[in-house]
Amino acid sequence: MNAAELHDKAIVIDGLICANWNRELFEDMAKGKLTAANCTMSFWENFEGAVQNIAAMNKMIDENSDLLLKVRTTKDIHRAKAEGKTGVMMGFQNAHPYEDQIGYVQVLKDLGVGITQMCYNTQNLVGTGCYERDGGLSGFGREIVAEMNRVGVLCDLSHVGANTAKEVIIESKKPVAYSHCLPSGLKEHPRNRSDEELKFIADNGGFVGVTMFTPFLRAGVNATIDDYVEAIQYVYNIVGEDSIGIGTDFTQGHGEDFFEYLTHDKGYARRLTRFGEIINPKGIRTVGEFPNLTEALLRHGFTERQVLKIMGENWVNLLAEVWGE
C-alpha cells in the first residue's frame, strides 16, 4: 500500500488544534483528510466565556455540516470517517471554565467537552502550570480529577508543571495524556517533557501526543517534516507503539495578537515567554498537508500498522476508555 492509499484508509486524528475557525480552515481539514481533531474552546475563559465559544462552534458546525460533525463518542469519529467529514472534538486548554464548581464538569461534558487540560501555563484552582513554581495538584484538583474520571473527560497535562502532572497521573483512575508535547531530550524547554516524564505516563497507562510547534523543536523555525518525525520516533522509542499519537498544535490563520494573548498569564497579565517567529515545519505548514506526514512516517521506517496507530487508532482507543465506551 502506498502512502496515499494508507492515508485514505487511516483514521487521522489531531490531538490539538487551536486554529482560526472558519470555512477556509474546514476546507483545508477536508483536503488533509482529517477524521477528527481536539479543537480548543477555551484558554483563559471562565464558565460563561467557554459556553459562548461552544455556542459559536455549534453554529459553525451547523453552517458547515457538509464538512463537519460534532463528536461526543468514538462512534462519531467512525461516522466522520465513513462520511468523509472532520469530527470536532471540543476541548479546553485550562480547567478555569470549571471555576470552583465541581458540577460544571458534568454540565460542560453534556455540552460536548470531553478533553480538558488541567492548567494552562500558570496556576489555577486545580494545580500549577509549567511556567512557574510547581505546587502540585490541589485538594480541589483531586476532586476535579475524580469528577472528570466519573463523567468521562480526558485529563490533559500538556502545559502542566511536572509535579502537578505526576500527581494527576497517580490520582487519575483513567488514562491521562499529554495531548501535545515534545521531548526535552531533543531540546530543553519548559513545555517539553523529560524521558522520565514520558516513561512515567506511559508506564501508568497514559498517552503522548507529539506536537510540531517549531519553538519547541530542535531545529526551530528551520524544521521540516523530517524533524517532526524525528521527535515522533524519539517519543515512540520511550512510550511504545500503543501510547503515541499526533497533536500538532496547529494555530493556522492566527496573527501576532493571538500569540501575545497566549504568552501572557490570563491572556493579559505578566509575560510568560516569547515564541519568536511562528512557522510550521516545511512539508506540513497547513492542515491540508497532513498526508505528507503519513508518507514521512513510512519513509522513516514505520510499518503500515504502526502508522495507522500513530495517525489515529491509538487516540480512538484512549478516548473510548476514558469516555467509558
C-alpha positions in Angstrom: 0.0 0.0 0.0 1.5 3.4 -0.9 1.4 6.4 1.3 -1.7 8.0 -0.3 -3.7 4.7 0.0 -2.7 4.3 3.6 -3.7 7.9 4.4 -7.0 7.3 2.8 -7.5 4.2 4.9 -6.3 5.7 8.2 -8.4 7.3 10.9 -6.5 10.6 11.2 -6.8 12.4 14.5 -5.1 15.6 15.6 -5.0 15.8 19.3 -4.8 19.6 19.4 -5.8 22.3 17.0 -6.3 25.9 18.1 -6.6 27.5 14.7 -8.8 30.4 13.5 -12.1 28.6 12.9 -13.6 29.4 9.5 -14.7 27.8 6.3 -11.3 28.1 4.7 -9.8 26.1 7.6 -12.5 23.4 7.4 -11.9 23.0 3.7 -8.2 22.5 4.4 -9.1 19.9 7.0 -11.0 18.1 4.3 -8.0 18.4 2.0 -5.8 16.8 4.6 -8.4 14.1 5.2 -8.5 14.8 8.9 -11.0 12.5 10.6 -11.3 14.4 13.9 -9.5 17.0 15.9 -9.4 18.2 19.5 -10.5 21.8 18.9 -9.7 24.3 21.7 -12.8 26.1 23.1 -11.1 27.8 26.0 -7.7 29.1 27.2 -8.4 31.7 29.9 -12.2 31.9 29.7 -14.5 31.4 32.6 -17.6 29.2 32.5 -19.7 31.8 30.7 -17.0 32.6 28.1 -16.3 29.0 27.4 -20.0 28.3 26.9 -20.2 31.2 24.4 -17.3 29.7 22.5 -19.1 26.3 22.4 -22.2 28.0 21.2 -20.2 29.7 18.4 -18.6 26.4 17.4 -22.0 24.7 17.4 -23.2 27.3 14.9 -20.2 26.8 12.7 -20.7 23.0 12.7 -24.3 23.6 11.6 -23.4 26.1 8.9 -20.6 23.8 7.6 -22.4 20.4 8.1 -21.1 19.3 4.7 -17.6 19.3 6.1 -18.0 18.9 9.9 -19.9 16.9 12.6 -19.7 17.2 16.4 -18.0 14.4 18.3 -19.4 13.1 21.6 -18.3 9.5 21.3 -15.8 7.4 19.3 -18.8 6.2 17.2 -19.0 9.8 16.0 -15.3 9.6 15.0 -16.0 6.4 12.9 -19.1 8.2 11.4 -16.9 11.1 10.4 -14.6 8.7 8.7 -17.4 7.0 6.9 -19.0 10.2 5.7 -15.7 11.9 4.7 -16.1 14.7 7.3 -14.0 16.1 10.1 -15.2 15.4 13.6 -15.0 18.3 16.0 -14.0 17.1 19.5 -14.4 20.0 21.9 -11.6 20.6 24.4 -10.3 23.1 26.9 -6.7 24.0 27.4 -7.4 25.1 31.0 -9.7 23.9 33.8 -10.6 27.5 34.5 -14.1 27.2 33.0 -15.0 24.8 35.8 -14.3 27.8 38.2 -14.9 26.5 41.7 -17.9 24.3 40.8 -17.3 20.6 40.5 -20.7 20.2 38.9 -19.6 22.2 35.9 -17.5 19.2 34.8 -20.8 17.4 34.0 -22.5 20.4 32.6 -19.7 21.1 30.1 -19.3 17.4 29.3 -23.0 17.4 28.4 -22.3 20.3 26.0 -19.6 18.2 24.3 -16.3 18.9 26.2 -14.6 15.6 26.5 -10.9 16.7 26.9 -9.7 19.3 29.5 -6.1 20.4 30.2 -5.7 20.8 34.0 -3.8 24.2 33.7 -2.6 26.5 31.0 1.0 27.6 31.8 0.2 29.0 35.2 -1.6 28.1 38.4 -5.3 27.8 38.8 -7.5 26.2 41.4 -6.6 22.7 40.2 -2.8 22.9 40.1 0.2 24.6 38.6 1.3 25.2 35.0 4.8 24.8 33.5 5.9 28.4 33.7 6.0 28.9 37.5 7.0 27.2 40.7 5.0 23.9 40.9 2.9 23.4 44.0 1.4 20.2 42.6 -2.3 19.1 42.4 -4.5 20.9 44.9 -7.1 19.2 47.1 -9.8 20.7 44.9 -7.8 19.5 41.9 -8.1 15.9 43.2 -11.9 16.4 43.3 -11.9 17.7 39.8 -9.8 14.7 38.6 -12.2 12.3 40.3 -15.2 14.0 38.6 -13.5 14.1 35.2 -13.0 10.3 35.7 -16.6 9.8 36.7 -18.2 11.7 33.8 -15.6 10.7 31.2 -13.3 13.7 30.4 -9.7 13.1 29.5 -7.2 14.8 31.8 -4.6 16.6 29.5 -1.3 17.6 31.0 0.5 19.3 28.1 1.0 22.8 29.7 1.0 21.5 33.3 4.0 21.6 35.7 6.0 18.5 36.2 4.9 17.9 39.8 1.2 18.6 39.0 1.4 16.3 36.0 2.9 13.4 38.1 0.2 13.8 40.8 -2.6 13.8 38.2 -1.2 10.6 36.6 -1.1 9.0 40.1 -4.5 10.3 41.1 -6.5 9.5 38.0 -8.2 6.2 37.8 -8.4 6.5 34.0 -5.6 7.1 31.5 -4.4 10.7 31.1 -2.5 12.3 28.3 0.0 14.9 27.1 -2.1 15.8 24.1 0.6 17.9 22.5 4.2 17.9 23.7 7.8 17.3 22.6 10.8 15.6 24.3 13.3 17.7 26.2 15.8 15.0 25.2 15.9 16.8 21.8 15.5 20.4 23.1 15.3 21.8 26.6 12.2 24.0 27.1 9.7 24.4 29.9 7.0 23.0 27.7 9.0 19.9 26.7 9.0 16.6 28.7 11.9 14.6 30.0 12.5 11.0 29.2 11.5 10.1 32.7 8.2 12.0 32.5 7.4 10.4 29.2 8.1 6.9 30.5 6.2 7.6 33.7 2.9 8.5 31.9 3.2 5.5 29.5 4.1 3.1 32.4 0.9 4.3 34.1 -1.3 3.6 31.1 -1.2 7.2 29.7 -0.7 8.6 26.3 1.6 11.1 24.5 0.5 13.3 21.5 3.6 14.7 19.7 3.4 18.3 18.6 5.3 20.1 15.8 5.3 23.6 17.3 8.7 24.8 16.0 9.8 26.9 19.0 9.9 23.5 20.9 11.6 21.5 18.0 15.4 21.1 17.9 15.6 22.8 14.5 13.3 25.6 15.4 11.9 27.6 12.5 14.2 25.7 10.1 12.4 22.5 11.0 11.0 20.2 8.3 8.5 17.4 8.5 11.5 15.1 8.9 12.5 16.9 12.1 8.9 16.4 13.3 9.2 12.6 12.5 12.5 12.6 14.5 10.6 13.8 17.5 7.8 11.2 17.0 10.5 8.5 16.7 12.2 9.7 19.9 8.9 9.6 21.9 8.0 6.3 20.2 11.2 4.7 21.5 10.2 5.6 25.0 6.5 5.0 25.2 5.9 2.3 22.5 3.6 2.0 19.6 0.3 1.9 21.6 0.7 5.1 23.6 1.6 7.6 21.0 -0.3 9.8 18.6 -0.4 13.2 16.9 -1.2 16.6 18.5 0.1 19.2 16.1 -0.9 22.4 17.9 -1.9 23.9 14.6 -2.6 27.7 15.0 -3.4 28.2 11.4 -4.9 31.6 10.4 -4.0 33.4 13.6 -1.9 36.6 13.8 0.5 38.1 16.3 -2.2 39.2 18.6 -3.2 35.6 19.3 0.3 34.7 20.4 0.5 37.8 22.6 -2.6 36.5 24.2 -1.2 33.0 24.7 2.1 34.2 26.1 0.7 36.3 28.9 -0.8 35.0 32.1 -4.6 35.1 31.9 -4.1 36.4 28.4 -3.2 39.9 29.5 -1.0 39.9 32.7 2.7 39.2 33.1 4.6 37.9 30.1 5.5 34.2 30.5 7.6 33.5 27.3 8.3 34.7 23.8 7.9 32.3 20.9 9.7 34.4 18.3 8.8 33.6 14.7 5.9 31.1 14.3 6.2 28.9 11.2 5.2 25.3 10.9 7.7 22.7 9.7 8.3 22.6 5.9 6.1 19.9 4.4 3.3 20.3 7.0 2.8 24.0 7.1 -1.0 23.6 6.8 -3.6 21.1 7.9 -4.1 20.3 4.2 -0.6 18.8 4.1 -1.5 16.1 6.6 -1.0 13.3 4.0 2.7 14.2 3.9 3.0 13.0 7.5 1.8 9.5 6.6 4.4 9.5 3.8 7.2 10.7 6.0 6.5 8.1 8.7 6.6 5.3 6.1 9.8 6.8 4.7 11.4 6.8 8.1 10.8 3.1 8.6 7.5 2.9 10.4 5.3 -0.1 9.3 1.8 0.4 7.9 0.4 -0.9 11.1 2.4 1.5 13.3 1.4 4.4 11.1 -2.3 3.6 11.4 -1.8 3.5 15.2 0.1 6.8 15.4 -2.1 8.7 13.0 -5.3 7.9 14.9 -6.1 4.4 16.1 -4.3 5.0 19.4 -6.3 8.1 20.0 -9.6 6.3 19.4 -8.6 3.6 21.9 -7.6 6.1 24.5 -10.8 8.1 24.2 -13.0 5.0 24.2 -11.5 4.0 27.5 -11.7 7.5 29.1 -15.2 8.2 27.7 -16.5 4.9 29.2 -17.4 3.2 25.9 
